[in-house]
Amino acid sequence: MPSVELLIEDLPLDKPFAIASGGMKIVVVRTSNDIYAFEDVCPHAFWPLSVGTFQDGILECPGHAWEFQVDTGKCQRSPAYCLTPVARNILGKRVRLEWEVTQPKAENCPPLVR
């Protein structure tokens, strides 16, 4: 299973951050309480979420301003649309992201993988 480890202190606080590794593009959002990771693509129109904005727990797509809750991955406007989560594990001062080679798409907004 492909993976990447990042220093938590290198991740900007409250700002989307793009990672590309092993053929996967990931958007990471670090808040004061947690770290969230998703496939870096809006499920609505396929814009990269890493160039969007983040505020008050909401990741906004730069394309059509669709808003996604980072704690659930659900779209505010249309809850049937969900972000595809990337598994993450916090290891002290590092975070490890892991994904399947063929990442399954989110269906019915599954719980985030921890």
C-alpha positions in Angstrom: 0.0 0.0 0.0 1.5 3.4 -1.0 2.1 5.8 1.8 3.9 9.1 2.7 5.0 10.5 6.0 5.0 14.2 6.7 6.2 16.3 9.6 3.2 17.9 11.2 5.0 21.2 11.8 5.5 21.5 8.0 1.8 21.5 7.4 0.2 24.9 7.3 -2.5 25.5 9.9 -6.0 26.0 8.6 -5.0 26.0 4.9 -5.3 23.3 2.3 -2.0 21.7 1.4 -1.3 19.6 -1.7 0.7 16.3 -1.7 1.5 14.2 -4.7 3.0 10.8 -4.1 2.8 7.4 -5.8 0.4 8.6 -8.4 -2.0 10.0 -5.8 -2.9 13.7 -5.3 -4.0 14.4 -1.8 -5.2 17.5 0.0 -4.3 17.8 3.6 -5.9 20.2 6.1 -4.3 20.6 9.5 -6.5 22.3 12.2 -5.6 23.0 15.8 -7.5 19.8 16.7 -6.8 17.3 13.9 -5.4 16.5 10.5 -7.7 15.6 7.6 -6.7 14.1 4.2 -8.7 13.5 1.1 -8.2 12.8 -2.6 -7.4 16.2 -4.1 -10.4 16.4 -6.3 -13.9 17.8 -6.0 -16.5 15.1 -6.6 -18.7 17.6 -8.3 -16.6 19.0 -11.1 -13.1 17.6 -10.4 -11.4 20.9 -9.4 -8.3 20.5 -7.1 -9.4 21.2 -3.6 -5.9 22.1 -2.5 -6.3 25.5 -4.3 -9.5 26.1 -2.5 -10.1 27.8 0.8 -10.6 26.5 4.4 -12.4 28.3 7.2 -14.4 27.1 10.2 -14.1 23.4 9.3 -15.3 23.9 5.7 -13.1 23.2 2.7 -14.4 25.2 -0.3 -13.8 24.1 -3.9 -12.4 26.8 -6.0 -14.5 25.9 -9.0 -18.1 26.3 -8.0 -17.7 27.1 -4.3 -19.1 23.8 -3.1 -18.4 23.4 0.6 -17.3 20.2 2.3 -17.1 19.6 6.1 -13.7 18.2 6.8 -14.8 16.2 9.8 -17.3 14.2 7.7 -16.3 14.8 4.1 -19.9 15.6 3.2 -20.9 18.5 0.9 -22.9 21.2 2.6 -25.1 21.9 -0.4 -25.6 18.3 -1.6 -24.9 15.7 1.1 -24.9 12.9 -1.5 -21.5 14.2 -2.7 -18.6 13.3 -0.4 -14.9 13.6 -0.5 -12.8 10.4 -0.8 -10.9 10.1 2.5 -7.3 9.1 2.7 -6.3 7.1 5.8 -4.1 9.0 8.2 -2.2 8.0 11.3 -0.5 10.4 13.6 2.9 9.1 14.8 4.2 11.6 17.3 5.5 14.6 15.3 4.6 12.9 11.9 1.5 12.0 10.1 1.4 9.0 7.8 -1.0 8.9 4.9 -1.9 5.6 3.2 -4.1 4.8 0.3 -5.0 1.9 -2.0 -3.5 1.8 -5.5 -7.0 2.1 -6.9 -8.6 4.3 -4.3 -12.3 3.4 -3.8 -14.6 6.4 -4.4 -16.7 7.6 -1.5 -20.2 6.3 -1.5 -22.8 7.5 0.9 -20.2 9.4 2.8 -18.3 6.7 4.7 -16.7 7.6 8.0 -13.2 9.0 7.9 -10.4 6.5 8.1 -8.2 6.9 11.2 
